[in-house]
Amino acid sequence: MSLVSIENLRVEPSDLFSRFAPLGWLGRFFNFPLSRIFVVAAFLLPIVMVNTVVVFQVIEKVSEPLATQIDMVRMLVTFVLLIVSYRLYCGAFERRPALEIGFEGFLHEVGFGALLGAGAVAFTVVVLASTGAYSIDGFNPPWILATSLIQFGVGAFFQDLVLLCVAYRLIEELTGSWIAIVVSLLGFSLAHGANPNSTVGSTAALFVSSILLLAPFVLTRRIWLSWGLHGAWNFMQTGVFGMPNSGLDLPGWIEPLIEGPGWLTGGSIGIEGSYLAVGIDVVLGLGILLWAIKHDRLVAPRWKRTVVMNDDSEKLPAHGKNSQP
């Protein structure tokens, strides 16, 4: 698989560990992986707050089409600000480049992820249509595809930045990969559990199926493959096929008629609750995770890692099975 060939991966798990070596207790406190979660939040929350103000104080007070135009600009600016803010955090507090959002070769990873996400949704819809559970009732104006692409693209990027580059990465630096995987999937599913129409069953389904979002980051240590997959899944599911997105009923290009048992269609939660889609996600996600394990991309807990020396005689924490004492 040349697009994300493991031989071409230049980011090692330990490359994403902090390079800051504080001397005092205050520096050690802020350099502790779990403390850094709150430091990152301090960089990202102002962007979220400004977005909230713009939505409620500007966009909701103007009429269409100006409201949509302003909203699209807001989302694109947000995308840029998230990247800039996260890069500033990495340089200021971890003393390292933000390799996890580096742009070298990112289009290949985004494209391959988008193919996976779009293909999984398209396959699910074809199966639903073949059983009579999904049919087309009408179409909305095609411009909705452009707005949906930006909406779901930026939304997925923010979620992936928080889930992968912040929560998973920093928890993994302390506890190792396996605990970080479980905690991150639990946090992601519970966060979506607050959405309308969510149930205990849909939250559990999201917990297991979200391995498809996490596994590509474990493999590549970059956000782009996961983001392409996540954004394409949401765009195809809702922006194209008009199905609910994690319980949120948003307009899409197609106006569908969805009839059938909830275990097949996912009901009001969307296909995230469909046994069919969950099965596809788990198979693909576990396949990528096994690939990551095969190529030693997992990290041992901090208390089990040895310390190795790089060419500049700087102490760096080792990773993977070879770091076990």
C-alpha positions in Angstrom: 0.0 0.0 0.0 2.2 2.7 -1.3 0.2 5.7 -0.1 0.8 4.9 3.5 3.6 2.4 3.2 5.1 1.7 6.6 8.6 2.0 5.1 7.8 5.6 4.2 6.7 6.6 7.7 9.1 9.1 9.1 7.3 9.8 12.4 8.2 7.5 15.2 6.0 7.3 18.3 8.7 8.7 20.5 9.0 11.7 18.1 5.7 13.0 19.6 7.0 13.0 23.2 7.9 16.2 24.9 11.5 17.4 24.4 11.2 19.9 27.3 13.5 19.0 30.2 12.4 21.3 33.2 14.5 21.7 36.3 12.1 23.1 38.8 9.0 21.5 40.3 6.6 23.9 38.4 8.2 23.0 35.1 7.9 19.3 35.9 4.3 19.8 36.8 3.4 21.5 33.5 5.5 19.0 31.5 3.6 16.0 33.0 1.6 14.5 30.2 -1.8 14.8 31.8 -1.1 18.4 32.9 -0.3 19.3 29.3 -3.9 18.4 28.3 -5.0 21.5 30.1 -2.2 23.5 28.6 -3.3 22.6 25.1 -6.9 23.4 26.1 -5.8 26.9 27.0 -4.5 27.3 23.4 -7.6 25.9 21.7 -10.4 27.1 23.9 -10.2 30.8 22.8 -10.8 29.6 19.2 -13.9 27.7 20.3 -15.1 30.7 22.3 -14.7 33.1 19.4 -16.6 30.6 17.1 -19.4 30.5 19.6 -19.7 34.3 19.7 -19.6 34.5 15.9 -22.3 31.9 15.5 -24.7 33.4 18.0 -24.0 37.1 17.7 -23.4 37.3 13.9 -24.5 34.3 11.8 -27.9 33.8 13.6 -28.7 37.5 13.2 -28.3 37.8 9.4 -30.4 36.3 6.6 -29.5 33.9 3.9 -27.4 33.5 1.8 -25.1 35.8 3.7 -25.4 33.7 6.9 -24.1 30.6 5.0 -21.3 32.6 3.4 -20.1 34.0 6.7 -20.4 30.5 8.2 -18.2 28.9 5.5 -15.5 31.6 6.0 -15.7 31.1 9.8 -15.1 27.4 9.4 -12.1 27.8 7.1 -10.6 30.4 9.4 -11.1 28.1 12.3 -9.3 25.3 10.5 -6.2 27.5 9.9 -6.3 28.9 13.5 -6.5 25.4 15.0 -3.3 24.4 13.1 -1.5 27.5 14.0 -2.5 27.4 17.7 -1.5 23.7 18.0 1.9 24.3 16.3 2.5 27.2 18.7 1.7 24.9 21.7 4.1 22.2 20.5 7.0 24.7 20.0 6.4 26.6 23.2 5.6 23.8 25.7 7.0 20.6 24.2 10.0 22.1 22.3 9.5 20.0 19.2 7.9 20.4 15.8 4.3 19.4 15.4 5.1 16.4 13.3 1.6 14.9 13.8 0.1 17.7 11.7 3.1 18.1 9.3 2.2 18.8 5.7 4.8 16.6 3.9 2.9 14.0 1.9 -0.4 14.8 3.7 -2.5 14.8 0.6 -1.8 11.1 0.0 -2.9 10.2 3.5 -6.0 12.4 3.4 -6.9 11.0 0.0 -6.5 7.4 1.0 -8.4 7.9 4.2 -11.2 9.6 2.3 -11.4 6.6 0.0 -11.7 4.3 3.0 -14.4 6.4 4.7 -16.4 7.1 1.5 -16.2 3.5 0.4 -17.4 2.2 3.7 -20.4 4.5 3.7 -21.2 3.8 0.1 -21.0 0.0 0.6 -23.3 0.3 3.6 -25.9 2.4 1.7 -25.8 -0.1 -1.2 -26.6 -3.0 1.2 -29.4 -0.9 2.8 -30.8 -0.1 -0.6 -30.7 -3.7 -1.7 -32.9 -4.7 1.2 -35.3 -1.8 0.7 -34.2 0.0 3.8 -32.8 3.0 1.9 -34.5 4.8 -1.0 -34.3 8.3 -2.6 -37.3 10.5 -2.0 -35.9 13.7 -3.5 -32.9 16.0 -3.8 -31.9 19.3 -2.3 -29.9 22.0 -4.2 -26.4 20.7 -5.1 -24.7 23.7 -3.4 -25.4 21.9 -0.1 -22.6 19.5 -1.0 -20.0 22.4 -0.8 -21.2 23.6 2.6 -21.4 20.1 3.9 -17.9 19.3 2.8 -16.5 22.3 4.7 -18.7 21.7 7.7 -17.9 18.1 8.2 -14.2 18.5 7.1 -13.5 21.2 9.7 -15.7 19.5 12.4 -13.9 16.2 11.9 -10.5 18.0 12.1 -11.3 19.6 15.4 -12.5 16.3 16.9 -9.5 14.4 15.6 -7.1 17.1 16.8 -8.6 16.7 20.3 -9.0 12.9 20.3 -5.7 12.0 18.6 -3.2 14.7 19.0 -4.2 15.8 22.5 -6.0 13.1 24.4 -4.6 9.9 22.9 -1.1 11.2 22.4 -0.6 12.6 25.9 -2.3 9.7 27.7 -0.1 7.3 25.6 3.1 9.1 26.6 2.2 8.3 30.2 0.4 5.0 30.2 1.3 3.4 26.9 -0.8 2.6 23.9 -3.3 0.1 25.2 -4.6 2.2 28.1 -4.6 5.2 25.9 -6.6 3.4 23.2 -9.3 2.3 25.7 -9.5 5.7 27.5 -9.7 7.7 24.2 -12.4 5.5 22.7 -14.4 5.8 25.9 -14.1 9.5 26.0 -15.0 9.9 22.3 -18.1 7.7 22.6 -19.3 9.3 25.8 -18.9 12.8 24.3 -21.1 11.8 21.4 -23.5 10.2 23.9 -24.7 13.7 24.8 -26.1 14.1 21.2 -29.8 13.9 20.5 -31.3 10.4 20.0 -28.2 8.8 21.6 -28.8 5.6 23.6 -26.6 3.3 25.7 -26.5 1.0 22.7 -25.5 3.7 20.2 -22.8 4.9 22.6 -21.4 1.3 22.9 -21.5 0.9 19.2 -19.5 4.1 18.7 -17.0 2.9 21.3 -16.1 -0.2 19.3 -16.4 1.3 15.9 -14.2 4.4 16.6 -11.2 2.1 16.5 -11.3 2.9 12.8 -10.5 6.6 13.6 -7.8 5.8 16.2 -5.9 3.0 14.5 -4.6 5.1 11.5 -3.0 7.5 14.0 -1.4 4.7 15.9 0.1 3.5 12.6 1.2 6.7 11.1 1.5 9.1 14.1 -0.1 11.7 11.9 -3.6 13.1 11.8 -4.2 13.1 8.1 -5.2 9.5 7.4 -7.7 9.5 10.3 -9.0 12.9 9.3 -9.6 11.9 5.7 -11.5 8.9 6.8 -13.5 10.7 9.4 -14.4 13.7 7.3 -15.3 11.6 4.3 -17.5 9.3 6.4 -19.5 12.2 7.8 -19.7 14.0 4.5 -20.9 10.9 2.6 -23.3 9.8 5.4 -25.0 13.1 5.8 -23.9 15.6 3.2 -24.5 13.2 0.3 -26.9 10.5 1.5 -28.9 12.6 4.0 -28.7 10.3 6.9 -28.4 11.4 10.6 -24.9 12.1 11.9 -24.4 10.7 15.4 -28.0 11.5 16.2 -28.0 15.0 14.6 -30.6 15.4 11.9 -28.8 17.7 9.3 -29.7 18.3 5.7 -28.0 16.5 2.8 -28.1 16.5 -0.9 -30.3 13.4 -1.0 -33.6 13.3 0.9 -33.9 9.6 1.8 -36.6 7.3 3.0 -35.1 5.0 5.6 -37.2 2.1 6.7 -36.2 -1.1 8.5 -35.0 -2.4 11.8 -32.8 -0.2 13.9 -30.1 -2.9 14.1 -29.7 -2.6 10.3 -30.3 1.2 9.6 -29.1 2.6 12.9 -32.4 4.4 13.4 -32.4 8.0 14.4 -28.7 7.8 15.4 -27.5 7.2 11.8 -25.5 4.3 10.5 -23.1 4.6 13.4 -25.6 2.5 15.2 -26.1 0.0 12.4 -24.6 -3.4 13.1 -23.6 -3.6 9.4 -21.6 -0.3 9.6 -20.1 -1.1 13.0 -18.9 -4.4 11.7 -17.2 -2.8 8.7 -15.6 -0.2 11.0 -14.3 -2.8 13.5 -12.9 -5.1 10.7 -11.1 -2.2 9.0 -9.9 -0.6 12.3 -8.6 -3.9 13.8 -6.8 -4.6 10.5 -5.0 -1.3 10.6 -4.3 -1.8 14.3 -2.8 -5.2 13.7 -0.6 -3.6 11.0 0.6 -1.1 13.6 1.3 -3.9 16.1 3.2 -5.9 13.4 5.5 -2.9 12.7 6.1 -2.1 16.4 4.2 1.2 16.4 2.8 0.8 19.9 4.3 2.4 23.0 5.0 0.8 26.4 4.0 2.6 29.6 6.3 5.4 30.8 7.4 3.4 33.8 8.5 0.5 31.5 10.3 2.4 28.8 14.1 2.6 28.8 16.0 5.7 27.8 18.1 5.7 24.7 20.5 8.3 23.3 20.2 9.9 19.9 23.1 11.2 17.8 23.1 14.5 19.6 23.4 12.7 23.0 19.9 14.0 24.0 17.9 11.6 26.1 14.8 10.3 24.3 12.2 7.8 25.6 12.1 4.6 23.6 8.9 3.1 22.4 7.4 -0.3 21.4 8.1 -3.8 22.5 11.8 -3.3 22.2 11.7 -0.8 25.1 10.5 -3.3 27.6 13.1 -4.1 30.2 
